[in-house]
């Protein structure tokens, strides 16, 4: 029995890497086929994007929506607050709330490019699945509630392979993709990260209240932050709100808002060509000098220099 079990595990690992026991196509093969010639491809399957890079990347900051990220080949590192997470073809990353993160591809080459995918989570579908599942949330983990790294199981990998195969038959996507995505959510709910998703999707849990608070912050990040009002909306005391918010996101509400503001300002300067002062005011800063100081602290250099470097990198990659 032990030998048979080990062979099954070994076969699943080889399938992920494109070994013979995994059939003619691995997850990496599937991503490579559709993402050829592109760094990012937003597919015709709702919420699913594919990524391909031939070199390691500079750290990039953005708001990461609730999603699952799988890698077919290569390695990636993500920073949330002061914590770092590394994942690869054996481990997936899952986020259950919107989070301001910094990510970096750390293993990629022309011969073996980074090949990954991201699929957004539909918390409404997950909540509906919970109604038909009597599993109870486990006790709270010491890890961040909003983000985790877990081993990729064979059933989860198989479901993603079938989802990507639907790209070959676009006429089937509308009918079949939601069913495969629902299976993926079910695999997550019944796996190691099930308790994490339940705590976010259940309206009776503090995780749900924090997720709704994050939604409000995302829509109002350029407004003054009043913790007492936000805590009251969540039905929590100020101290309890601070505690649950930090356990979910790895940072305080004020730090969270600051990272959202700076990330959006960076986007405005890079994609809409706003100068630093206009970008600062657009995201809620009243003092350009304070904006410049906090921007430099987060991104490592002043706004003008940072944006110039980013544009040079982008030009070199085209």
FENVENRA-V690065 format. One record per residue. N is the residue number from 0. RES is the residue in three letters. SS is DSSP state (A for helix, B for strand, O for the rest). PHI is phi as a letter, one per 40 degrees, with the letter a starting at -180 (* if undefined). Layout:
# FENVENRA-V690065
N_RES_SS_PHI / N_RES_SS_PHI
This chain:
# FENVENRA-V690065
0_UNK_O_* / 1_UNK_A_c / 2_UNK_A_c / 3_UNK_A_c / 4_UNK_A_c / 5_UNK_A_c / 6_UNK_A_c / 7_UNK_A_c / 8_UNK_A_c / 9_UNK_A_c / 10_UNK_A_c / 11_UNK_A_c / 12_UNK_A_c / 13_UNK_A_c / 14_UNK_A_c / 15_UNK_A_c / 16_UNK_A_c / 17_UNK_O_g / 18_UNK_O_c / 19_UNK_A_c / 20_UNK_A_c / 21_UNK_A_c / 22_UNK_O_g / 23_UNK_O_c / 24_UNK_O_b / 25_UNK_O_b / 26_UNK_A_d / 27_UNK_A_c / 28_UNK_A_c / 29_UNK_A_c / 30_UNK_A_c / 31_UNK_A_d / 32_UNK_A_c / 33_UNK_A_c / 34_UNK_A_c / 35_UNK_O_d / 36_UNK_O_g / 37_UNK_O_b / 38_UNK_O_c / 39_UNK_B_a / 40_UNK_B_b / 41_UNK_B_c / 42_UNK_O_c / 43_UNK_O_c / 44_UNK_O_c / 45_UNK_O_d / 46_UNK_O_g / 47_UNK_B_b / 48_UNK_B_b / 49_UNK_B_b / 50_UNK_B_b / 51_UNK_B_a / 52_UNK_B_b / 53_UNK_O_c / 54_UNK_O_b / 55_UNK_O_d / 56_UNK_O_b / 57_UNK_O_c / 58_UNK_O_d / 59_UNK_B_b / 60_UNK_B_b / 61_UNK_B_a / 62_UNK_B_c / 63_UNK_B_c / 64_UNK_O_c / 65_UNK_O_d / 66_UNK_B_a / 67_UNK_B_b / 68_UNK_B_b / 69_UNK_B_b / 70_UNK_B_b / 71_UNK_B_c / 72_UNK_B_a / 73_UNK_O_h / 74_UNK_B_a / 75_UNK_B_b / 76_UNK_B_b / 77_UNK_B_b / 78_UNK_B_b / 79_UNK_B_b / 80_UNK_O_g / 81_UNK_O_c / 82_UNK_B_c / 83_UNK_B_b / 84_UNK_B_b / 85_UNK_B_b / 86_UNK_B_a / 87_UNK_O_a / 88_UNK_O_c / 89_UNK_O_c / 90_UNK_B_b / 91_UNK_B_b / 92_UNK_B_b / 93_UNK_B_b / 94_UNK_B_b / 95_UNK_O_b / 96_UNK_O_b / 97_UNK_O_c / 98_UNK_B_b / 99_UNK_B_c / 100_UNK_B_b / 101_UNK_B_b / 102_UNK_B_b / 103_UNK_B_a / 104_UNK_B_c / 105_UNK_B_b / 106_UNK_B_a / 107_UNK_O_a / 108_UNK_O_a / 109_UNK_O_c / 110_UNK_O_c / 111_UNK_O_b / 112_UNK_O_c / 113_UNK_B_c / 114_UNK_B_b / 115_UNK_B_a / 116_UNK_B_a / 117_UNK_B_b / 118_UNK_B_b / 119_UNK_B_c / 120_UNK_O_c / 121_UNK_O_b / 122_UNK_A_c / 123_UNK_A_c / 124_UNK_A_c / 125_UNK_A_c / 126_UNK_A_c / 127_UNK_A_c / 128_UNK_A_c / 129_UNK_A_c / 130_UNK_A_c / 131_UNK_O_c / 132_UNK_O_b / 133_UNK_O_c / 134_UNK_O_c / 135_UNK_O_b / 136_UNK_O_d / 137_UNK_O_c / 138_UNK_O_c / 139_UNK_O_d / 140_UNK_O_c / 141_UNK_O_c / 142_UNK_O_c / 143_UNK_O_c / 144_UNK_O_c / 145_UNK_O_c / 146_UNK_B_a / 147_UNK_B_a / 148_UNK_B_b / 149_UNK_B_a / 150_UNK_B_c / 151_UNK_O_c / 152_UNK_O_c / 153_UNK_A_d / 154_UNK_A_c / 155_UNK_A_c / 156_UNK_A_c / 157_UNK_A_c / 158_UNK_A_c / 159_UNK_A_c / 160_UNK_A_c / 161_UNK_A_c / 162_UNK_A_c / 163_UNK_A_c / 164_UNK_A_c / 165_UNK_A_c / 166_UNK_A_c / 167_UNK_A_c / 168_UNK_O_b / 169_UNK_A_d / 170_UNK_A_c / 171_UNK_A_c / 172_UNK_A_c / 173_UNK_A_d / 174_UNK_A_c / 175_UNK_A_b / 176_UNK_A_d / 177_UNK_A_c / 178_UNK_A_c / 179_UNK_A_c / 180_UNK_A_c / 181_UNK_A_c / 182_UNK_A_c / 183_UNK_A_c / 184_UNK_A_c / 185_UNK_A_c / 186_UNK_A_c / 187_UNK_A_c / 188_UNK_A_c / 189_UNK_O_c / 190_UNK_O_b / 191_UNK_O_d / 192_UNK_O_c / 193_UNK_A_d / 194_UNK_A_d / 195_UNK_A_c / 196_UNK_A_c / 197_UNK_A_c / 198_UNK_A_c / 199_UNK_A_c / 200_UNK_A_c / 201_UNK_O_c / 202_UNK_O_c / 203_UNK_O_c / 204_UNK_O_b / 205_UNK_A_c / 206_UNK_A_d / 207_UNK_A_c / 208_UNK_A_c / 209_UNK_A_c / 210_UNK_A_c / 211_UNK_A_c / 212_UNK_A_c / 213_UNK_A_c / 214_UNK_A_d / 215_UNK_A_c / 216_UNK_A_c / 217_UNK_A_c / 218_UNK_A_c / 219_UNK_O_b / 220_UNK_O_c / 221_UNK_O_c / 222_UNK_O_b / 223_UNK_O_d / 224_UNK_O_c / 225_UNK_O_b / 226_UNK_A_c / 227_UNK_A_d / 228_UNK_A_c / 229_UNK_A_c / 230_UNK_A_c / 231_UNK_A_c / 232_UNK_A_c / 233_UNK_A_c / 234_UNK_O_g / 235_UNK_O_b / 236_UNK_O_c / 237_UNK_A_c / 238_UNK_A_c / 239_UNK_A_c / 240_UNK_A_c / 241_UNK_A_d / 242_UNK_A_c / 243_UNK_A_c / 244_UNK_A_c / 245_UNK_A_c / 246_UNK_A_c / 247_UNK_A_c / 248_UNK_A_b / 249_UNK_O_g / 250_UNK_O_a / 251_UNK_O_c / 252_UNK_A_d / 253_UNK_A_c / 254_UNK_A_c / 255_UNK_A_c / 256_UNK_A_c / 257_UNK_A_c / 258_UNK_A_c / 259_UNK_A_c / 260_UNK_A_c / 261_UNK_A_c / 262_UNK_A_c / 263_UNK_A_c / 264_UNK_A_c / 265_UNK_A_c / 266_UNK_A_c / 267_UNK_A_c / 268_UNK_A_c / 269_UNK_A_c / 270_UNK_A_b / 271_UNK_O_b / 272_UNK_O_g / 273_UNK_O_c / 274_UNK_O_c / 275_UNK_A_c / 276_UNK_A_c / 277_UNK_A_c / 278_UNK_A_c / 279_UNK_A_c / 280_UNK_A_c / 281_UNK_A_c / 282_UNK_O_c / 283_UNK_O_h / 284_UNK_O_c / 285_UNK_O_c / 286_UNK_O_b / 287_UNK_A_d / 288_UNK_A_c / 289_UNK_A_c / 290_UNK_A_d / 291_UNK_A_c / 292_UNK_A_c / 293_UNK_A_c / 294_UNK_A_c / 295_UNK_A_c / 296_UNK_A_c / 297_UNK_A_c / 298_UNK_A_b / 299_UNK_O_g / 300_UNK_O_a / 301_UNK_O_c / 302_UNK_A_d / 303_UNK_A_c / 304_UNK_A_c / 305_UNK_A_c / 306_UNK_A_c / 307_UNK_A_c / 308_UNK_A_c / 309_UNK_A_c / 310_UNK_A_c / 311_UNK_A_c / 312_UNK_A_c / 313_UNK_A_c / 314_UNK_A_c / 315_UNK_A_c / 316_UNK_A_c / 317_UNK_O_c
